[in-house]
């Protein structure tokens, strides 16, 4: 059982599953530590092969069904067992692989604001894309709606990128991501975001 306790009387959630996301269950998850507080959203980007969109390779990766021989790049990640709570496609389609009450395997070796192993207290959201190119407007629309729903259910106090929790090792979501757009759409204080991201101070 998850250590997180919440009333599932919201029509948006059921045992950590978001009702407006297509469900593709990943085997790559585990329980959160008993003392974990789910207070961090981590944003990522991914595409397989890198820069190619529209296929089902990411879904296959997260569900341990990717054919490692289907593309030369896949040999570089062969055997990897990873997952994310959510995945947002270029056209805005939303899929969920792990209950938010559970610990998905998306952050890896990480540390943020004095705590290590961010998988313990984070909800991971992957955007279909690469870290040096813009994301689609439809992805932002889905992301804003999703983050608003997460903020309503979980005690979120921080929103960061993979690049911020694993600097030097990861660079996503990268320069193509519009942090100001997300902040303004959610109406959050700059304190929610990494200090390195230049944002407005919202009252």
C-alpha positions, 0 to 999 in steps of 0.5 A: 500500500502507498504511504500517501493517504488521500480521499478518492472522492474526486472524479479526477483520481482513483487510487493515484490514476488520473481519469483523463489519461489513457492507462498503460500499466508499467511493471517498473515501479515500487512503493514509496518510502513510508516517510515520503511526501509527494511534493515534487513534479519533475518534467522530462522529455523523451523520443525514440529514436531521438527526434522521431515522433509518432511511434509507440517506442516510448510506450514499449520502453516503459512497459518492457516491450521494446525490441532492442534490435529494431533500431541501432540507437536501442542497443545503447539503452538495451536492458533499461527498465524505466518508467514515468507516471505520465507521457504527453504526446506531441498532439497532447494525448496523455498516457499514464504508466504508474499510479502517482501514489507509487514510485515510478523509475524516472529520476535516476541518481538525483538530488534536489533542495537537500533531498536525494533519490527524487523518485521517492517524492516526485511525480514524473511527467515525460513530454514527447520531444528533444531538449533543444527544440520547442514543444507543441502548444497542445502539449502545454495545454495538457501539461497545464491541466494535468499539473493543476489536477496534481496540485489539487490532490497532492501537496506539491511545493516544487516543480523542476526539470530532470536537468535540475535534479541531475545537473551534468547528467541530464539536460531535459526538458531543456532550452525548448521548454517554456517555464514562464508559460507553465508558471503563468498558466498555473499561477504559481509563485517563482518559489515553486521553480528552480532558482536558475529559471528566470520567472516573474514574481507572482502575488 
